[in-house]
Amino acid sequence: MQPLYASISVNEVAFFLLICLLMVLGSLFWLARRYRQSEQTRHSLQLALADALHEQTQVERLLHAVWLSATSSIFLVDEWGQLVWASKSARSLMSAPDASLPAPLHQVIGVHALVSMSERVFRDFQEHGRQFHLGDQVFWVRAIPIEGEPLLVALIVEDVTELQRLGRARRDFVANISHDLRTPIATIQLLVETLQLGAIDKPKKRRKLLNSIADQTLTLHQLAQELMDLSMIESGRLPLRLVPTPLESIIEPAITRFETQIEHKAIRIHRKFDADIMVLADPENMQRVLQNLLHNAIKFTPPGGNIEIGARMDAEEVLISIADSGPGIPHEHLDRIFERFYKTDPSRGDGGSGLGLAIARHIVEGHGGRIWAESEPGRGATFYFTLLRG
């Protein structure tokens, strides 16, 4: 019996080797093709990854810009109740401002209104808004749903305390101007009716009534003039010409103007300033500030009392003060006495328009200075303002 390989011809062996070679070449071709495909896939993935990283960088830059510059406080909350991002201004509303995010919203936010608003939006996926208080501040929050994966809610919180104050000031303005106009108009009407009923035929009474009408007309004129002046000042249409001016030339004319009232009440004026001090000021308008402040000091200083006018310098400014020995101003009124028409109470408001301090504030601020008041009830009040050195 012959071996098996002895029966296989050379041609068959060659054919077999050819088949094997073709199979190897096919495998190599397939592997090369797969390699090229994998390289293309890898390249595509690298491009996609680069695009994703670039987009992520852009989003991070955008969020950082928002984080730094957003005037409103912005929070982003996901559907699991996690606070995932907060702007810089929003951190002040967090119970733990330095907390790392993400973190459970109810743990890092001390304001229940924000937590309840986010939960409400996730329930109905509608935009909602509401107002809430935090201490003395008033805020308005808008909760806005953001579609995507995951679902997000943006809580945009705005401090509306100043808007509330301005709204209150506007209502007070309307009420005060109505009152201040109604009083002299009603008085004039009453006086005219008295004349019409026969007083016009009595010379002495007629003269007295006409003088009263003239006084009330002057009151209306002064109120209208102060309103016009305040409007011009607030709109920037009142020109201020700042020149180096001796402080004494601003203070002394104001004192001279009220000499009669000062002598009548036997008030002692104490000058506590250096006559050589120079300030950068518009003399005419700054005298108006001194007159308003000195008028108030005289009005509220009791007979025989004292008023001290002082000034001191630092490197850039001169601080001027006018202190009276009157009843003082309650603390709750100190921040509002420079508002238009604001009056503390009837005992401190004897017919003035309530515009003098508002005009003084705008003039001082137009000079680049500051004005404020300090007081202890029962121990007098001191008004301060600053001017640049001349």
Short mmCIF file of the C-alpha atoms (twelve columns), coordinates in Angstrom:
data_MODEL
# 
_entry.id   MODEL 
# 
loop_
_atom_site.group_PDB 
_atom_site.id 
_atom_site.type_symbol 
_atom_site.label_atom_id 
_atom_site.label_alt_id 
_atom_site.label_comp_id 
_atom_site.label_asym_id 
_atom_site.label_seq_id 
_atom_site.Cartn_x 
_atom_site.Cartn_y 
_atom_site.Cartn_z 
_atom_site.pdbx_PDB_model_num 
ATOM 1   C CA . MET A 1   0.000   0.000   0.000   1 
ATOM 2   C CA . GLN A 2   1.447   3.376   -1.086  1 
ATOM 3   C CA . PRO A 3   1.421   6.524   1.182   1 
ATOM 4   C CA . LEU A 4   -1.363  9.029   0.579   1 
ATOM 5   C CA . TYR A 5   0.942   11.845  -0.556  1 
ATOM 6   C CA . ALA A 6   2.384   9.546   -3.232  1 
ATOM 7   C CA . SER A 7   -0.964  9.577   -5.019  1 
ATOM 8   C CA . ILE A 8   -1.197  13.423  -5.131  1 
ATOM 9   C CA . SER A 9   0.191   14.943  -8.286  1 
ATOM 10  C CA . VAL A 10  2.328   18.003  -8.559  1 
ATOM 11  C CA . ASN A 11  -0.518  19.890  -10.258 1 
ATOM 12  C CA . GLU A 12  -2.838  19.222  -7.385  1 
ATOM 13  C CA . VAL A 13  -0.241  20.478  -4.924  1 
ATOM 14  C CA . ALA A 14  0.259   23.644  -6.950  1 
ATOM 15  C CA . PHE A 15  -3.471  24.214  -7.147  1 
ATOM 16  C CA . PHE A 16  -3.782  23.759  -3.419  1 
ATOM 17  C CA . LEU A 17  -0.978  26.206  -2.747  1 
ATOM 18  C CA . LEU A 18  -2.585  28.697  -5.136  1 
ATOM 19  C CA . ILE A 19  -5.861  28.431  -3.258  1 
ATOM 20  C CA . CYS A 20  -4.060  29.006  0.020   1 
ATOM 21  C CA . LEU A 21  -2.228  31.985  -1.435  1 
ATOM 22  C CA . LEU A 22  -5.476  33.508  -2.709  1 
ATOM 23  C CA . MET A 23  -7.068  33.013  0.687   1 
ATOM 24  C CA . VAL A 24  -4.115  34.732  2.374   1 
ATOM 25  C CA . LEU A 25  -4.201  37.598  -0.131  1 
ATOM 26  C CA . GLY A 26  -7.969  37.950  0.364   1 
ATOM 27  C CA . SER A 27  -7.515  38.036  4.109   1 
ATOM 28  C CA . LEU A 28  -4.774  40.650  3.765   1 
ATOM 29  C CA . PHE A 29  -6.968  42.741  1.457   1 
ATOM 30  C CA . TRP A 30  -9.904  42.446  3.887   1 
ATOM 31  C CA . LEU A 31  -7.681  43.381  6.810   1 
ATOM 32  C CA . ALA A 32  -6.271  46.364  4.898   1 
ATOM 33  C CA . ARG A 33  -9.772  47.509  4.024   1 
ATOM 34  C CA . ARG A 34  -10.929 47.144  7.620   1 
ATOM 35  C CA . TYR A 35  -7.851  49.047  8.773   1 
ATOM 36  C CA . ARG A 36  -8.604  51.891  6.381   1 
ATOM 37  C CA . GLN A 37  -12.219 51.950  7.570   1 
ATOM 38  C CA . SER A 38  -11.135 51.959  11.217  1 
ATOM 39  C CA . GLU A 39  -8.666  54.775  10.477  1 
ATOM 40  C CA . GLN A 40  -11.425 56.784  8.843   1 
ATOM 41  C CA . THR A 41  -13.718 56.081  11.778  1 
ATOM 42  C CA . ARG A 42  -10.974 57.029  14.232  1 
ATOM 43  C CA . HIS A 43  -10.306 60.243  12.296  1 
ATOM 44  C CA . SER A 44  -14.017 61.069  12.265  1 
ATOM 45  C CA . LEU A 45  -14.230 60.424  15.983  1 
ATOM 46  C CA . GLN A 46  -11.204 62.652  16.568  1 
ATOM 47  C CA . LEU A 47  -12.846 65.437  14.562  1 
ATOM 48  C CA . ALA A 48  -16.129 64.969  16.403  1 
ATOM 49  C CA . LEU A 49  -14.283 64.955  19.726  1 
ATOM 50  C CA . ALA A 50  -12.370 68.104  18.753  1 
ATOM 51  C CA . ASP A 51  -15.633 69.786  17.757  1 
ATOM 52  C CA . ALA A 52  -17.253 68.694  21.012  1 
ATOM 53  C CA . LEU A 53  -14.296 69.976  23.036  1 
ATOM 54  C CA . HIS A 54  -14.369 73.268  21.126  1 
ATOM 55  C CA . GLU A 55  -18.117 73.604  21.708  1 
ATOM 56  C CA . GLN A 56  -17.652 72.736  25.371  1 
ATOM 57  C CA . THR A 57  -14.929 75.385  25.644  1 
ATOM 58  C CA . GLN A 58  -17.183 77.959  24.004  1 
ATOM 59  C CA . VAL A 59  -20.064 77.063  26.325  1 
ATOM 60  C CA . GLU A 60  -17.734 77.257  29.333  1 
ATOM 61  C CA . ARG A 61  -16.501 80.678  28.203  1 
ATOM 62  C CA . LEU A 62  -20.064 81.846  27.666  1 
ATOM 63  C CA . LEU A 63  -21.136 80.578  31.072  1 
ATOM 64  C CA . HIS A 64  -18.090 82.205  32.656  1 
ATOM 65  C CA . ALA A 65  -18.919 85.506  30.959  1 
ATOM 66  C CA . VAL A 66  -22.506 85.214  32.195  1 
ATOM 67  C CA . TRP A 67  -21.193 84.210  35.614  1 
ATOM 68  C CA . LEU A 68  -19.099 87.368  35.806  1 
ATOM 69  C CA . SER A 69  -21.366 89.929  34.150  1 
ATOM 70  C CA . ALA A 70  -24.972 88.908  34.760  1 
ATOM 71  C CA . THR A 71  -26.732 91.623  36.736  1 
ATOM 72  C CA . SER A 72  -29.558 89.205  37.496  1 
ATOM 73  C CA . SER A 73  -28.879 86.182  39.656  1 
ATOM 74  C CA . ILE A 74  -29.170 83.038  37.524  1 
ATOM 75  C CA . PHE A 75  -29.511 79.429  38.723  1 
ATOM 76  C CA . LEU A 76  -29.729 76.262  36.584  1 
ATOM 77  C CA . VAL A 77  -31.531 73.322  38.189  1 
ATOM 78  C CA . ASP A 78  -31.838 69.834  36.666  1 
ATOM 79  C CA . GLU A 79  -34.832 67.494  36.829  1 
ATOM 80  C CA . TRP A 80  -33.393 65.661  39.833  1 
ATOM 81  C CA . GLY A 81  -33.450 68.862  41.903  1 
ATOM 82  C CA . GLN A 82  -29.702 69.438  41.630  1 
ATOM 83  C CA . LEU A 83  -28.344 72.969  41.353  1 
ATOM 84  C CA . VAL A 84  -25.845 72.527  38.530  1 
ATOM 85  C CA . TRP A 85  -24.746 76.129  37.930  1 
ATOM 86  C CA . ALA A 86  -25.055 79.553  39.555  1 
ATOM 87  C CA . SER A 87  -23.897 82.973  38.377  1 
ATOM 88  C CA . LYS A 88  -21.540 85.042  40.505  1 
ATOM 89  C CA . SER A 89  -24.301 87.381  41.713  1 
ATOM 90  C CA . ALA A 90  -26.491 84.351  42.516  1 
ATOM 91  C CA . ARG A 91  -23.955 83.031  45.002  1 
ATOM 92  C CA . SER A 92  -24.953 85.741  47.486  1 
ATOM 93  C CA . LEU A 93  -28.445 84.194  47.696  1 
ATOM 94  C CA . MET A 94  -27.063 80.751  48.545  1 
ATOM 95  C CA . SER A 95  -26.937 79.617  52.143  1 
ATOM 96  C CA . ALA A 96  -23.466 78.238  51.366  1 
ATOM 97  C CA . PRO A 97  -21.949 80.629  48.760  1 
ATOM 98  C CA . ASP A 98  -18.769 78.551  48.398  1 
ATOM 99  C CA . ALA A 99  -20.560 75.212  47.950  1 
ATOM 100 C CA . SER A 100 -19.299 73.064  45.059  1 
ATOM 101 C CA . LEU A 101 -21.851 72.226  42.372  1 
ATOM 102 C CA . PRO A 102 -23.844 70.202  41.512  1 
ATOM 103 C CA . ALA A 103 -25.582 70.008  44.864  1 
ATOM 104 C CA . PRO A 104 -29.192 69.495  46.028  1 
ATOM 105 C CA . LEU A 105 -31.047 72.769  45.543  1 
ATOM 106 C CA . HIS A 106 -32.867 72.636  48.872  1 
ATOM 107 C CA . GLN A 107 -29.541 72.240  50.707  1 
ATOM 108 C CA . VAL A 108 -27.639 75.162  49.160  1 
ATOM 109 C CA . ILE A 109 -30.527 77.639  48.690  1 
ATOM 110 C CA . GLY A 110 -31.968 79.242  51.780  1 
ATOM 111 C CA . VAL A 111 -34.931 80.706  49.859  1 
ATOM 112 C CA . HIS A 112 -37.951 78.401  49.824  1 
ATOM 113 C CA . ALA A 113 -39.555 80.415  46.993  1 
ATOM 114 C CA . LEU A 114 -36.809 79.326  44.560  1 
ATOM 115 C CA . VAL A 115 -37.153 75.653  45.474  1 
ATOM 116 C CA . SER A 116 -40.942 75.692  45.115  1 
ATOM 117 C CA . MET A 117 -40.750 77.567  41.799  1 
ATOM 118 C CA . SER A 118 -38.372 75.014  40.255  1 
ATOM 119 C CA . GLU A 119 -40.573 72.129  41.430  1 
ATOM 120 C CA . ARG A 120 -43.648 73.815  39.960  1 
ATOM 121 C CA . VAL A 121 -42.031 74.260  36.533  1 
ATOM 122 C CA . PHE A 122 -40.937 70.619  36.404  1 
ATOM 123 C CA . ARG A 123 -44.547 69.624  37.100  1 
ATOM 124 C CA . ASP A 124 -46.154 71.599  34.248  1 
ATOM 125 C CA . PHE A 125 -43.102 72.746  32.225  1 
ATOM 126 C CA . GLN A 126 -44.524 76.284  31.964  1 
ATOM 127 C CA . GLU A 127 -42.849 79.599  32.744  1 
ATOM 128 C CA . HIS A 128 -43.802 81.123  36.110  1 
ATOM 129 C CA . GLY A 129 -42.932 84.268  38.065  1 
ATOM 130 C CA . ARG A 130 -43.431 85.609  41.559  1 
ATOM 131 C CA . GLN A 131 -42.156 88.140  44.066  1 
ATOM 132 C CA . PHE A 132 -40.503 87.299  47.371  1 
ATOM 133 C CA . HIS A 133 -38.805 89.153  50.227  1 
ATOM 134 C CA . LEU A 134 -35.420 88.452  51.746  1 
ATOM 135 C CA . GLY A 135 -34.758 90.679  54.731  1 
ATOM 136 C CA . ASP A 136 -35.319 94.289  53.637  1 
ATOM 137 C CA . GLN A 137 -34.858 93.424  49.951  1 
ATOM 138 C CA . VAL A 138 -37.558 92.595  47.408  1 
ATOM 139 C CA . PHE A 139 -36.876 90.166  44.540  1 
ATOM 140 C CA . TRP A 140 -38.715 88.989  41.431  1 
ATOM 141 C CA . VAL A 141 -37.972 85.474  40.180  1 
ATOM 142 C CA . ARG A 142 -38.793 84.017  36.753  1 
ATOM 143 C CA . ALA A 143 -38.611 80.242  36.364  1 
ATOM 144 C CA . ILE A 144 -38.093 79.214  32.720  1 
ATOM 145 C CA . PRO A 145 -38.085 75.598  31.445  1 
ATOM 146 C CA . ILE A 146 -35.202 74.584  29.142  1 
ATOM 147 C CA . GLU A 147 -35.768 71.578  26.875  1 
ATOM 148 C CA . GLY A 148 -32.940 69.136  26.312  1 
ATOM 149 C CA . GLU A 149 -31.219 66.241  27.976  1 
ATOM 150 C CA . PRO A 150 -31.428 66.548  30.893  1 
ATOM 151 C CA . LEU A 151 -34.368 68.885  31.399  1 
ATOM 152 C CA . LEU A 152 -33.350 72.129  33.114  1 
ATOM 153 C CA . VAL A 153 -35.052 75.070  34.792  1 
ATOM 154 C CA . ALA A 154 -33.443 78.515  34.760  1 
ATOM 155 C CA . LEU A 155 -34.250 80.634  37.819  1 
ATOM 156 C CA . ILE A 156 -33.628 84.319  37.024  1 
ATOM 157 C CA . VAL A 157 -33.755 86.490  40.140  1 
ATOM 158 C CA . GLU A 158 -33.806 90.306  39.992  1 
ATOM 159 C CA . ASP A 159 -33.479 92.714  42.892  1 
ATOM 160 C CA . VAL A 160 -36.477 95.047  42.523  1 
ATOM 161 C CA . THR A 161 -35.990 96.846  45.845  1 
ATOM 162 C CA . GLU A 162 -35.052 100.101 44.101  1 
ATOM 163 C CA . LEU A 163 -37.987 99.799  41.693  1 
ATOM 164 C CA . GLN A 164 -40.290 99.348  44.663  1 
ATOM 165 C CA . ARG A 165 -38.759 102.405 46.318  1 
ATOM 166 C CA . LEU A 166 -39.125 104.478 43.141  1 
ATOM 167 C CA . GLY A 167 -42.735 103.369 42.810  1 
ATOM 168 C CA . ARG A 168 -43.400 104.424 46.378  1 
ATOM 169 C CA . ALA A 169 -41.601 107.731 45.747  1 
ATOM 170 C CA . ARG A 170 -43.742 108.334 42.653  1 
ATOM 171 C CA . ARG A 171 -46.938 107.724 44.630  1 
ATOM 172 C CA . ASP A 172 -45.674 110.011 47.396  1 
ATOM 173 C CA . PHE A 173 -44.767 112.618 44.779  1 
ATOM 174 C CA . VAL A 174 -48.276 112.634 43.320  1 
ATOM 175 C CA . ALA A 175 -49.859 112.773 46.777  1 
ATOM 176 C CA . ASN A 176 -47.546 115.540 48.010  1 
ATOM 177 C CA . ILE A 177 -47.778 117.742 44.931  1 
ATOM 178 C CA . SER A 178 -51.562 117.389 45.029  1 
ATOM 179 C CA . HIS A 179 -51.590 118.419 48.692  1 
ATOM 180 C CA . ASP A 180 -49.131 121.293 48.253  1 
ATOM 181 C CA . LEU A 181 -51.120 122.667 45.329  1 
ATOM 182 C CA . ARG A 182 -54.524 122.099 46.884  1 
ATOM 183 C CA . THR A 183 -53.778 124.058 50.076  1 
ATOM 184 C CA . PRO A 184 -52.915 127.463 48.545  1 
ATOM 185 C CA . ILE A 185 -55.527 127.065 45.792  1 
ATOM 186 C CA . ALA A 186 -58.238 126.336 48.377  1 
ATOM 187 C CA . THR A 187 -57.065 129.290 50.460  1 
ATOM 188 C CA . ILE A 188 -57.153 131.647 47.462  1 
ATOM 189 C CA . GLN A 189 -60.612 130.391 46.547  1 
ATOM 190 C CA . LEU A 190 -61.861 131.025 50.090  1 
ATOM 191 C CA . LEU A 191 -60.361 134.528 50.145  1 
ATOM 192 C CA . VAL A 192 -61.884 135.397 46.759  1 
ATOM 193 C CA . GLU A 193 -65.305 134.156 47.907  1 
ATOM 194 C CA . THR A 194 -64.997 136.323 51.025  1 
ATOM 195 C CA . LEU A 195 -64.311 139.339 48.831  1 
ATOM 196 C CA . GLN A 196 -67.266 138.474 46.594  1 
ATOM 197 C CA . LEU A 197 -69.580 138.247 49.595  1 
ATOM 198 C CA . GLY A 198 -69.015 141.906 50.464  1 
ATOM 199 C CA . ALA A 199 -65.541 142.233 51.972  1 
ATOM 200 C CA . ILE A 200 -64.402 144.036 48.826  1 
ATOM 201 C CA . ASP A 201 -66.387 147.063 49.952  1 
ATOM 202 C CA . LYS A 202 -64.461 147.274 53.247  1 
ATOM 203 C CA . PRO A 203 -61.038 148.847 52.556  1 
ATOM 204 C CA . LYS A 204 -59.127 147.461 55.556  1 
ATOM 205 C CA . LYS A 205 -60.478 143.956 55.207  1 
ATOM 206 C CA . ARG A 206 -60.042 144.093 51.427  1 
ATOM 207 C CA . ARG A 207 -56.376 145.049 51.788  1 
ATOM 208 C CA . LYS A 208 -55.769 142.241 54.279  1 
ATOM 209 C CA . LEU A 209 -57.451 139.646 52.073  1 
ATOM 210 C CA . LEU A 210 -55.587 140.815 48.968  1 
ATOM 211 C CA . ASN A 211 -52.274 140.584 50.847  1 
ATOM 212 C CA . SER A 212 -53.182 137.021 51.858  1 
ATOM 213 C CA . ILE A 213 -53.999 136.184 48.242  1 
ATOM 214 C CA . ALA A 214 -50.627 137.632 47.187  1 
ATOM 215 C CA . ASP A 215 -48.843 135.462 49.802  1 
ATOM 216 C CA . GLN A 216 -50.598 132.312 48.591  1 
ATOM 217 C CA . THR A 217 -49.841 133.224 44.975  1 
ATOM 218 C CA . LEU A 218 -46.172 133.634 45.914  1 
ATOM 219 C CA . THR A 219 -46.262 130.196 47.520  1 
ATOM 220 C CA . LEU A 220 -47.588 128.707 44.266  1 
ATOM 221 C CA . HIS A 221 -44.948 130.580 42.280  1 
ATOM 222 C CA . GLN A 222 -42.137 129.309 44.533  1 
ATOM 223 C CA . LEU A 223 -43.421 125.752 44.277  1 
ATOM 224 C CA . ALA A 224 -43.617 125.980 40.483  1 
ATOM 225 C CA . GLN A 225 -40.117 127.502 40.340  1 
ATOM 226 C CA . GLU A 226 -38.646 124.788 42.564  1 
ATOM 227 C CA . LEU A 227 -40.303 122.093 40.443  1 
ATOM 228 C CA . MET A 228 -38.870 123.669 37.297  1 
ATOM 229 C CA . ASP A 229 -35.416 124.004 38.862  1 
ATOM 230 C CA . LEU A 230 -35.463 120.398 40.067  1 
ATOM 231 C CA . SER A 231 -36.548 119.196 36.632  1 
ATOM 232 C CA . MET A 232 -33.669 121.097 34.993  1 
ATOM 233 C CA . ILE A 233 -31.162 119.772 37.522  1 
ATOM 234 C CA . GLU A 234 -32.304 116.150 37.220  1 
ATOM 235 C CA . SER A 235 -32.267 116.301 33.405  1 
ATOM 236 C CA . GLY A 236 -28.776 117.811 33.343  1 
ATOM 237 C CA . ARG A 237 -29.979 121.080 31.776  1 
ATOM 238 C CA . LEU A 238 -28.750 123.261 34.659  1 
ATOM 239 C CA . PRO A 239 -25.207 124.333 33.740  1 
ATOM 240 C CA . LEU A 240 -22.616 124.234 36.522  1 
ATOM 241 C CA . ARG A 241 -19.472 126.337 36.074  1 
ATOM 242 C CA . LEU A 242 -16.939 125.042 38.561  1 
ATOM 243 C CA . VAL A 243 -14.211 127.512 39.482  1 
ATOM 244 C CA . PRO A 244 -11.809 127.783 42.444  1 
ATOM 245 C CA . THR A 245 -13.844 129.640 45.066  1 
ATOM 246 C CA . PRO A 246 -13.133 130.672 48.689  1 
ATOM 247 C CA . LEU A 247 -15.430 128.646 50.939  1 
ATOM 248 C CA . GLU A 248 -16.058 131.776 53.006  1 
ATOM 249 C CA . SER A 249 -17.634 133.526 49.983  1 
ATOM 250 C CA . ILE A 250 -20.188 130.708 49.770  1 
ATOM 251 C CA . ILE A 251 -21.050 130.482 53.464  1 
ATOM 252 C CA . GLU A 252 -21.163 134.108 54.548  1 
ATOM 253 C CA . PRO A 253 -23.820 135.314 52.022  1 
ATOM 254 C CA . ALA A 254 -26.107 132.484 53.189  1 
ATOM 255 C CA . ILE A 255 -25.672 133.588 56.820  1 
ATOM 256 C CA . THR A 256 -26.290 137.227 55.889  1 
ATOM 257 C CA . ARG A 257 -29.526 136.330 54.100  1 
ATOM 258 C CA . PHE A 258 -30.980 134.852 57.316  1 
ATOM 259 C CA . GLU A 259 -29.718 137.513 59.747  1 
ATOM 260 C CA . THR A 260 -33.253 138.624 60.625  1 
ATOM 261 C CA . GLN A 261 -34.420 135.080 61.502  1 
ATOM 262 C CA . ILE A 262 -31.183 134.406 63.394  1 
ATOM 263 C CA . GLU A 263 -31.559 137.570 65.487  1 
ATOM 264 C CA . HIS A 264 -35.269 136.968 66.048  1 
ATOM 265 C CA . LYS A 265 -34.592 133.511 67.549  1 
ATOM 266 C CA . ALA A 266 -31.370 134.640 69.284  1 
ATOM 267 C CA . ILE A 267 -29.480 131.771 67.634  1 
ATOM 268 C CA . ARG A 268 -25.708 131.703 68.016  1 
ATOM 269 C CA . ILE A 269 -23.745 130.890 64.820  1 
ATOM 270 C CA . HIS A 270 -20.372 129.193 65.386  1 
ATOM 271 C CA . ARG A 271 -17.918 129.292 62.488  1 
ATOM 272 C CA . LYS A 272 -15.512 126.355 62.603  1 
ATOM 273 C CA . PHE A 273 -13.707 126.663 59.285  1 
ATOM 274 C CA . ASP A 274 -10.580 128.219 57.877  1 
ATOM 275 C CA . ALA A 275 -11.313 131.334 55.816  1 
ATOM 276 C CA . ASP A 276 -8.510  130.382 53.373  1 
ATOM 277 C CA . ILE A 277 -10.087 127.081 52.273  1 
ATOM 278 C CA . MET A 278 -10.653 126.961 48.510  1 
ATOM 279 C CA . VAL A 279 -13.206 124.671 46.834  1 
ATOM 280 C CA . LEU A 280 -14.080 123.872 43.226  1 
ATOM 281 C CA . ALA A 281 -17.662 125.094 42.933  1 
ATOM 282 C CA . ASP A 282 -20.330 127.003 41.060  1 
ATOM 283 C CA . PRO A 283 -20.697 129.841 43.626  1 
ATOM 284 C CA . GLU A 284 -24.330 130.730 42.870  1 
ATOM 285 C CA . ASN A 285 -25.678 127.177 42.984  1 
ATOM 286 C CA . MET A 286 -23.540 126.202 45.961  1 
ATOM 287 C CA . GLN A 287 -24.875 129.201 47.896  1 
ATOM 288 C CA . ARG A 288 -28.312 127.773 47.204  1 
ATOM 289 C CA . VAL A 289 -27.249 124.517 48.897  1 
ATOM 290 C CA . LEU A 290 -25.967 126.423 51.931  1 
ATOM 291 C CA . GLN A 291 -29.164 128.476 52.084  1 
ATOM 292 C CA . ASN A 292 -31.368 125.350 52.035  1 
ATOM 293 C CA . LEU A 293 -29.343 123.638 54.756  1 
ATOM 294 C CA . LEU A 294 -29.038 126.770 56.902  1 
ATOM 295 C CA . HIS A 295 -32.763 127.511 56.508  1 
ATOM 296 C CA . ASN A 296 -33.589 124.032 57.851  1 
ATOM 297 C CA . ALA A 297 -31.121 124.433 60.711  1 
ATOM 298 C CA . ILE A 298 -32.659 127.782 61.727  1 
ATOM 299 C CA . LYS A 299 -36.211 126.452 61.380  1 
ATOM 300 C CA . PHE A 300 -35.625 123.509 63.737  1 
ATOM 301 C CA . THR A 301 -33.243 125.144 66.222  1 
ATOM 302 C CA . PRO A 302 -35.110 126.406 69.326  1 
ATOM 303 C CA . PRO A 303 -34.754 130.057 70.436  1 
ATOM 304 C CA . GLY A 304 -31.371 130.631 72.028  1 
ATOM 305 C CA . GLY A 305 -29.945 127.515 70.364  1 
ATOM 306 C CA . ASN A 306 -26.720 126.966 68.466  1 
ATOM 307 C CA . ILE A 307 -25.752 126.287 64.857  1 
ATOM 308 C CA . GLU A 308 -22.219 125.258 63.992  1 
ATOM 309 C CA . ILE A 309 -20.825 125.551 60.462  1 
ATOM 310 C CA . GLY A 310 -17.581 123.638 60.034  1 
ATOM 311 C CA . ALA A 311 -15.182 122.466 57.342  1 
ATOM 312 C CA . ARG A 312 -12.099 120.290 57.170  1 
ATOM 313 C CA . MET A 313 -9.832  119.253 54.329  1 
ATOM 314 C CA . ASP A 314 -8.195  116.028 53.226  1 
ATOM 315 C CA . ALA A 315 -5.972  115.340 50.212  1 
ATOM 316 C CA . GLU A 316 -8.735  115.765 47.605  1 
ATOM 317 C CA . GLU A 317 -11.937 116.954 49.280  1 
ATOM 318 C CA . VAL A 318 -13.362 119.489 51.670  1 
ATOM 319 C CA . LEU A 319 -16.018 118.227 54.099  1 
ATOM 320 C CA . ILE A 320 -18.550 120.922 55.082  1 
ATOM 321 C CA . SER A 321 -20.963 120.403 57.974  1 
ATOM 322 C CA . ILE A 322 -23.960 122.300 59.381  1 
ATOM 323 C CA . ALA A 323 -25.076 121.140 62.826  1 
ATOM 324 C CA . ASP A 324 -28.152 122.394 64.687  1 
ATOM 325 C CA . SER A 325 -29.351 121.911 68.256  1 
ATOM 326 C CA . GLY A 326 -32.925 121.046 67.318  1 
ATOM 327 C CA . PRO A 327 -35.040 117.954 68.003  1 
ATOM 328 C CA . GLY A 328 -33.109 115.755 65.564  1 
ATOM 329 C CA . ILE A 329 -34.360 113.422 62.857  1 
ATOM 330 C CA . PRO A 330 -35.638 109.880 63.551  1 
ATOM 331 C CA . HIS A 331 -33.331 107.204 62.107  1 
ATOM 332 C CA . GLU A 332 -36.011 105.759 59.830  1 
ATOM 333 C CA . HIS A 333 -36.212 109.073 57.951  1 
ATOM 334 C CA . LEU A 334 -32.508 109.769 57.404  1 
ATOM 335 C CA . ASP A 335 -32.281 107.802 54.148  1 
ATOM 336 C CA . ARG A 336 -35.335 109.482 52.619  1 
ATOM 337 C CA . ILE A 337 -35.097 113.153 53.552  1 
ATOM 338 C CA . PHE A 338 -33.352 113.959 50.251  1 
ATOM 339 C CA . GLU A 339 -36.275 112.620 48.208  1 
ATOM 340 C CA . ARG A 340 -38.606 115.028 46.453  1 
ATOM 341 C CA . PHE A 341 -41.506 116.191 48.667  1 
ATOM 342 C CA . TYR A 342 -40.461 113.926 51.520  1 
ATOM 343 C CA . LYS A 343 -41.373 115.254 54.959  1 
ATOM 344 C CA . THR A 344 -40.657 113.430 58.187  1 
ATOM 345 C CA . ASP A 345 -43.755 114.413 60.138  1 
ATOM 346 C CA . PRO A 346 -46.068 117.399 60.678  1 
ATOM 347 C CA . SER A 347 -43.973 118.694 63.580  1 
ATOM 348 C CA . ARG A 348 -41.011 119.144 61.216  1 
ATOM 349 C CA . GLY A 349 -42.989 120.330 58.225  1 
ATOM 350 C CA . ASP A 350 -44.299 123.873 58.557  1 
ATOM 351 C CA . GLY A 351 -45.383 124.626 55.015  1 
ATOM 352 C CA . GLY A 352 -42.135 123.933 53.131  1 
ATOM 353 C CA . SER A 353 -42.368 122.274 49.737  1 
ATOM 354 C CA . GLY A 354 -40.096 119.360 50.594  1 
ATOM 355 C CA . LEU A 355 -37.934 120.123 47.533  1 
ATOM 356 C CA . GLY A 356 -35.045 122.012 49.147  1 
ATOM 357 C CA . LEU A 357 -32.999 118.975 50.184  1 
ATOM 358 C CA . ALA A 358 -33.676 117.205 46.880  1 
ATOM 359 C CA . ILE A 359 -32.338 120.244 45.005  1 
ATOM 360 C CA . ALA A 360 -29.329 120.430 47.348  1 
ATOM 361 C CA . ARG A 361 -28.530 116.748 46.744  1 
ATOM 362 C CA . HIS A 362 -28.575 117.127 42.965  1 
ATOM 363 C CA . ILE A 363 -26.407 120.257 43.040  1 
ATOM 364 C CA . VAL A 364 -23.824 118.629 45.320  1 
ATOM 365 C CA . GLU A 365 -23.741 115.468 43.207  1 
ATOM 366 C CA . GLY A 366 -23.383 117.671 40.111  1 
ATOM 367 C CA . HIS A 367 -20.207 118.999 41.741  1 
ATOM 368 C CA . GLY A 368 -18.915 115.440 42.136  1 
ATOM 369 C CA . GLY A 369 -19.588 115.449 45.869  1 
ATOM 370 C CA . ARG A 370 -21.732 113.564 48.381  1 
ATOM 371 C CA . ILE A 371 -24.377 114.751 50.844  1 
ATOM 372 C CA . TRP A 372 -25.882 112.993 53.847  1 
ATOM 373 C CA . ALA A 373 -27.285 113.600 57.332  1 
ATOM 374 C CA . GLU A 374 -26.570 112.179 60.767  1 
ATOM 375 C CA . SER A 375 -28.780 112.638 63.795  1 
ATOM 376 C CA . GLU A 376 -29.673 111.422 67.239  1 
ATOM 377 C CA . PRO A 377 -33.291 112.230 68.188  1 
ATOM 378 C CA . GLY A 378 -33.300 114.969 70.803  1 
ATOM 379 C CA . ARG A 379 -29.667 115.894 70.130  1 
ATOM 380 C CA . GLY A 380 -29.909 117.847 66.885  1 
ATOM 381 C CA . ALA A 381 -29.028 116.986 63.301  1 
ATOM 382 C CA . THR A 382 -25.841 117.448 61.253  1 
ATOM 383 C CA . PHE A 383 -25.817 117.712 57.478  1 
ATOM 384 C CA . TYR A 384 -22.584 116.946 55.634  1 
ATOM 385 C CA . PHE A 385 -21.511 117.448 52.047  1 
ATOM 386 C CA . THR A 386 -18.217 117.295 50.190  1 
ATOM 387 C CA . LEU A 387 -16.641 119.429 47.482  1 
ATOM 388 C CA . LEU A 388 -13.419 119.027 45.554  1 
ATOM 389 C CA . ARG A 389 -10.541 121.188 46.695  1 
ATOM 390 C CA . GLY A 390 -10.028 124.263 44.574  1 
# 
